[in-house]
């Protein structure tokens, strides 16, 4: 059975309405959610039952009813109050557990999709955007469901329960509440809308101040050097003044809102109370003193519930937009095409380019055109040329990040268009210009190149061949030293030697070196070059380098220009010809 990470994504996230998408995401927990709603209704019932119980108690006192009715009413309200705790815990386990599972499965689906999407997609969409979708957008969806469930269910049950009780006990007042409650809620909501606008304006001013302060601190050396302190302070003072004005305006609006909302609700409450009292006083409709208190209590409760439901609109809108945002990744069509292709079980390392061309996107000018080259197993091919000559495109074709748009690329005699490139890459190692390490130990970073767990001796052997063991053994924790994010605690040469060790431990048949020494000093480059010599032995290798001194030992050097092959030969042969390679070499020597 396929694991959750391998199951196909069979929902049209972008084609469906976000509400239907949410229903799809929660389909596995739908029974839990139904139980959670039932539990919430019971545990939240004191809010809308309390006015009714209070009315019964008051009527018992006023009308000198049986004392047993008083104890019965008290017992009922105490019971539903006491069971609130266990029911609330059960509700949290059911609802929040379902929300967390949904968020986890959604993040898992996003991460799975990112692994399936083409390198071309990742080159266009920034890592920060994708990270925001996995972290922020999913969190927004979780918060929307939690807040809507907690606040919306609370307000909804109170509203429905209250209106049902009024309809049963004092049906004559039901039309009054159906008109007065929405009207009062509308007034309060309008006031809150004005408040929200001022809050957003104040937040923007605070963000502007934060940006200005950051800018000021970065410019302090320049400001001091040119005696511009007063000018810098004038810029900050203007922002501070706008923040002060906005804050004062917000405080005033807050005060007005609080007072007006209080006045509106209480005036309406007094009017309803007075009307109910008059009806009870003259004995109309059989309204009791308890009913008067109940109606007065329900007015405020139901008005607040209606206002709360209206206030959920921005939260729901934001959450549904996040559902759409997540859907952009989950339904992105640019998947690497491996479905139904032949799996690679063995690689000798023979690579043949037959008139290969590649055009990125809708571009008219090919990055590589009519590229023809036959590479024998174990041969080292160096690719040189000016920026934009097509070197990186050739490497991406070899790795399988992109496929030819014309011509054929053969691996051991088989067209790579017919191969599952994921299985082919088990036999490939890449050492990039900037070694990519994660925030873990040296052991974990080197062994990351293996599908299975690597033993210590295997890791140490790879480090030894990469000329890295000497500095690793000097570290306080040795193999268990944490390298920091992106290897920040190591030098450039040390990071690159760990990247070579990671490549070595895989024992690849095809090796790709992309500017592996260009960012290193002379001593580090010598150590890395020595390690690379061991790494290259017996493996089909493609090397890209700007420093021509690093490719002198290649079996053949391919000079590229405008996506075409200009020359092929050894270092000495190309220098004797006096062509494009000689011009590149002369420029570097000069």
N, C-alpha and C positions, 0 to 999 in steps of 0.2 A: 504493500500500500504506500502511496506517495506521501511524503511528509508535508506539513502545511506549507513549507517554503517551496515545494516543487509542484504544488497543485496549480493548474491553469487558472487564470483570472477570468471568470466567465460572466462578469457583470459589465454592462456598458456604463461605466461611471460618468462619462461625459454626456452620453445620449439620454440618460435617465434624469428625472427630476431628483434633486438631492434628498427629498423626503423618502422617495422609493429606494434610493441608495442606502440611506440610514436603515431602512427596514431590512434591506439585504444584508447589511453588516451585522445586524442584531438577530438574524434569523436563527442562529444556533442557540441563542439565549431567550427566545421569545416566551417560552413557558416561565422561565425565571422572572422575566419582566412583568408578566401578567400577575404572578403571585406577589411581586413587589408592589404593584399598584394596589392590590387588595389589602396587603398588610399596611401600606401607607394610609389608606382610607380609614382603616380601623384605628391605627395609632394616632391619627390626626383628628379623630372625631371629637375629642374634648373641645376643640376650638369652636365648632358649630353646635355641639350639644350643650355646652355650658350655659348659654343664654336660656335654653329651654329648661334645664334643671333649675337654674336660678329662678325662673318664672314659677315653676312648681313649688319651690321652697317658699317664695314670697306669698303665693296664693294659700299655701298651708297655714302660714302665720297670720295673714290678714283675715282669712275666712275661718280661722280656728278649726282647721280640718284635723283628721286623725294624726296623732304624733308619729304613727308608723309611716305615714307618707313622707314625713320629714327625714326619718332615718333611711327610708328606701331611696329617696333622691340623693342623699349624702353618700350612701353606700355605692350607688351606681357611678356617681362622678369620681369617687375615690378609686373604684375598680378600674375604670378606663384610664385614670391618671397613672395608676401603678403599673398597668400592663404596657404603658408607653415605652418604658426602657427596653424590655426584651424584644418588643415588636420593632423598635427603632434599630436595634442591633441587627435583627434579622433583615430588615429593609436595606440597611447599608450593605450587608453581605450580598444580598441578591442584586440590588441595582448597581452599586459601585463596582462589585465584582464583574458584572456583565460589561460595564463601561470600560473597565481596565482591560478585560479580555479583548473587547472590540479594538481598543487603542493599540494593544500589543499586536494583534493580528494585522491591523492596518499598517503599522510600522514595518512589520515583517514583510507584508506584501510590497510596500514601497522599496525596501532594501533589496528584495528579490528582483523587482522590476529594474532597479538601477544596475544590478549585475547583468541583466539580460539586454539592456539598451546598448546601442552601438556606441563606439568611441566617438563617432561624429556627433551624436547627441550630446555626450558629455563635454565635448569641446566647445559647444555652443551655449549650453546651460551651465551657469556657474555652480560650483560646489556649495556656495552659500545659499543659493536659492533652493537647492535640493535638500540641504540640511534644514532649512526653515520649514519645508513641507513635512519632513519626518518628525521634527520636534515641535515647532510652533503650531502648524496647521492641525496636526492630530490632537495636540493638547487643547486647541480651541474647540474642536469637535467634542472632545470629552467634556470640557467645561460647559458647552452648550447643553449637552444631554443631561449632565448633572444638575445644572441650574434650572433648566426647564422642568426636569422631573421634580426637584425639591420645591422650587418656588411655584411652578405652574400647577403641580398636583395639589400643593397646599392651598393655593388661591382657588383652584377649580373645585376642590371638594368642599371648601368653606362656602363658596358661592352656591353650588348646587344644593348642599345640605341645608344651608340657611333658607334658601327660597322654598325648598320642599317643606321645611318645618313651618314657615310662614303660611304656605299654601294650605297646610293641613290644619294648623291651629287658628290662624286668623286670615282666612282666604280673602276677606274684604280688603286687606292691606297689600295684597300681592301686586295689584296694578300700580299702587303708589310706589312700591319698591322697584318695580320694573322700569319706572320712569325716573325716579329720583336718584337711584344708585348710579345708573350710567351717566346721568347729567353731572352729578357731583364728581364722578371719576373723570369725566371729560375735562372739567375745569382744572382738576388737580394735574391731569396729564399735560394739559396745555402749559400750565405753569412749570412743570418739570422739563418740558421741551425747551423753554427759554433758558432754564437753568443749565441744561446739557450743552447748549450752544456756548454759553459763557464759560463753562468748565473746559470745553475743547479749546477755546481761545486762550484760556489761562495755561493749559497744558502746552500749547504751541509756544507760548512765550517762555515757559520754563525750558523747553527743548532748545529754543533759540539761545537762551542764556547759557545753557550747558555747552552748546557749540561755540559760543563766543569765548567762554572761559578756556575751553580746550585750545582754541586758536590762540588766545592770549598767552597761555603758558608755553606753547610751542614757539611762539615768536619772541619770548623774553630775551634770548641772546641777541637777536637782531634789534629788538627795541632798545636794549641797554647800549648796544654798540653804537647806535645812531642817536641816542638821547631822545627817544620818542615816547618816553613814559607817559607824558601828559596826553599825547594823541591816543595812545592805547587806552588810557583811563576814560577819555571822552567817549570812545566807542562803547566801552563797557557801561558807562553811566547812562548812555542813551537806552541801552537794553534794559538796565535796571529800572529806569524811569517808566518804560512801557510795562514792565512786569508789575511795578507798584500800582500803576493805573488799572491794569487788568485785574490785579488781586483785590483792589478796593471795590471795583465794579462787581466782581464775583461775590465778595462778602455782602454787598448791598443787595444783590439779587437773591442770595441765599437767605438773607434776613426777610426780604419781602416774600419769598416763596413760603418760608416756614410760617410766617404770620398769616398770609392769605389762605394757605391750605388749612391752617388751624381754624381760622375764622369761618371759611366756607363749610368745612365739615361740621363744626359746632353749631353754626346758625341753622344748617339743614337739620342737624340732630335735635336742636331745641324745637324747631317747627314740627318735626315728626313726633317728638315727645309730647309737645303741647296738644297736637291733634289727637294722638292716641289717648292722652289723659282726658281730653274733653269727651271723646267717644266713650271711654270707660266711665267717666263721671255721670254722664246722662244715661248710662246703661244701654247704649246702642250696640247691637251685634254681639252682646254678651262678652265684651272685652274686659278682662280682669286686670287688676293691678300688676300681676305678674306679667301679663301680656304687654303692658305698657313698657316695663323694664326690658323685656325681651326684644321688643321692636326697636327700642332706643339703642340697645347693644348691637343688634344686627345691622343697623344702618351704618355705623362706623366700620364694622367688620367687613360687610359686603362691599362697601365703597373702596376700602383698602385692597380687597381681593381683586376687584375689577381694575383698579389702577395698576396693581402688580402685574396682572396678566397683560395689560397694554404695554408695560415697561419691559416685557420680555422680548418685544419685537427686535430691538437692536442686537440682543444676544443671539437670537435665532438667525437673524440675517447674516451676522458675522460667521456663525457656525456653518451655515449652509454654503457660504462662499468658500470656507475652508474645505468643505467636502468637494466642491468643484475644483479647487486648487489641487487637492490630492489626486483627483481624477485625471488631471492633465498629465501626470506622470504614469498613473496606472494604465492609461489608455494610449500613451504615446506609441505611435506605430513603428518607430525606428528600432526594431529588435534585430539583434544579430541573427542571421538566417542559418540555423543549424538543424532545423527540424527535418527528420527523415534522411539526413546525410550519413555517410559511412563513418564509423568510428575508426580512429587510428590506434592500432595496437603496437606498432613498431615503426621507428624512423631511422633510416640510414643516413640521411642528411643531403641527398642529392636534390638540388633546387634548380629548376629551369624556367626562365622567363621567355615566353614566345610572343613577341610583339605586344607586350603588356602596356596598356594605357589606363590612366585613372583621371576622372574629372570629379571634383568635389561639388556636390549639390547641383545647382543649375548653371554653374560656371561654364563658360564657353571655352576657356583656355585650359587645356589639360595640364595637371601638375606633373604627370609623367606621360611620355608619348613614345610608342614604338620601342619599348625597352626590351632588348633581347640579350640574354646572358645565360650560360649554362655553368652551374657551380657543382663541382665534384664533392663527394662526402669528405669532410675534414679540411676543406679548403678555406682559406681566410681571404675574404673580399673586403677591400676598403672603398668607401664611397666618399669622394671629395668634390668640392665645387663651391661656388658662391652661394650666399643665402638665397633661397627660392629656387635652387637648381633642381630640387626634387628628391634630395637625399632622405628626408624624413618620410616621404611618401613611399619610397622603396622599402624602408624598414617596416612601416606599417603594413605593407603588403606581405612581407615575410612573416611578421607576427600574426597576421590574419585579422588585424583591426579593421581593415578595409579589404574589399575584393576588387579585382580588375573590372573596369567598365568596358575594356576591349582587350583582346588577346587572351592568352592562357598562362597560368602560373602552375607549374607542376611540382609536386613533392614526391620524390622516389617514383616518378613516372605517372602519378595520378593527379588529375586536375583538382586543385584545391577547392574549386567551386563545388565539388562533389563530396567534400570531407566535412565532418563535424569538427570545427576548429577548436572547440573546447577540449576535445580529446587530443588533438595535435599539440596544443600548448603545454601538455604535460611533459613534452620533450624539448621545450623551449625555455631559455632563461634570458632575461633582459637586464643589463646594467645601464641605467640611465645616467644622464649628465648630473642630475641632482638626486643623490641616493635618498630613497623614501623609506624612512624608519618610523615605527609607531612607538607610543609611550609604553614600552615594556622593557624586559631585560634583554641583554645581549643574546642569551640563549634563545629566547622567544623570537627575536628578530631574525636570527640566522635560521632557526628551524622553521620559520614561516614558509620557507621554500619547499617544505615537504608536506605531502598530504597526510602521512602518518607521523606519529611522534618519533623524533630523532633522539638517539641515546647520546650521552655526553661525549663519548669518544668520537662519534661521527661529527658532532658539532666542533669539537676541538681540532679534528683533522681538517675540516673546511676552513677554520680560522687560521690554522698553520699554513695551509696552501695559499691563503689570501694575505699572508704577511700581517695578520692581525693579532695572532696569539701573543706576541711579545707585549703589546700595549694592554691587551685584555687581562693578562696575568698580573699586570702591575696595578690594576684597579682594585679598590678595597674589597668589593664583593665579587670580583672576577666575572664569571659567566652570568651571575645573578645581579650585576650592576644595571640599574635602570638608566636608559639612555636619554630619557626626557622626550617631550613632544617633538617629533620630526628629528630626533637625535640631537637636540640642542646642547647636550652636555659633552658632545664629542666634537673634535675638529673635522674639517672637511675631508681630509685624507683618511681619518679613522672611519668616518661614515661610509666612505666609498669602499674601503676594504671590507667592511661588514656586508655591503651590498654584493661584493664579489664572492664572499663566503656563502651568502645566501644562494647565489647562482651556482657555485661549485657543489653545494650539498645536494642539489637536484640531479647532478650528473647529466646535464642536457646533451642532446645531439645537435641542436641548433642554438647558436648563441648570437645575441644582438647587443652590440656596444654602441651607445649613442652619446658621443662626446664624453666618454667616461673619465677623462683626465683633464678636461679643459679648464676646470675651476680650481686646480690644485697648484701648490707651490712646487718648486723643483724637487725637493727631497721627497715630498709626499708622492709626486708623480713617479719618481724612480721606484718607490716601493710598490705602488699600484701597478706600474708597467711590469714589474717582475712577477706580481701575482697574476696579472692578465696573461702573461706568457704561459703559465701553468694551466690557466683556465682554457686557453685557446687550443691546447694540444689535443689533436684527434677529434675536434668538433668543427662542424661547418659554422663559420663565423662571418657575420656582417658587421663592419666597423664604420662608423661615421666619425670623422675628426676634422677640426679646423687646423690643428697643429699637424702639419705634414710630417714632422719628425716622428710622430707616434705611429705612422702607418708604413714606415719604410720596410718593415719586415713582412708586410702582407704578401700573400702569393700573387695576387693581382690587385691593381688599383684601378677603379672605374671613375673617370672624370666626367661629371655631369654638368650640363649647361642648359637652362630653359627646359628641363624635363627630358632631355635627350642625352644619349651617351656620346661624348666627344672623343674620348680616348680610353683604351684599356691596355694595361701592361704592368710590369714591375716598376719599382722606383727608378732603377737605373735605365731601363728601356725608355721610360717616358721622358726622363731628363735628356737622353740622347736625341729624342725626336724634336725637342725644342718647341713643343706645342703648348696647349692650354695648361698642362700640368707644370711645365717649366715656368710659365708666367706666374702661376700661383706660388710656386716654390721661390722664385726670385723675389716676389713681393714680400714673403715672410722673412727671407734671409736679410733683405734690406731693412 
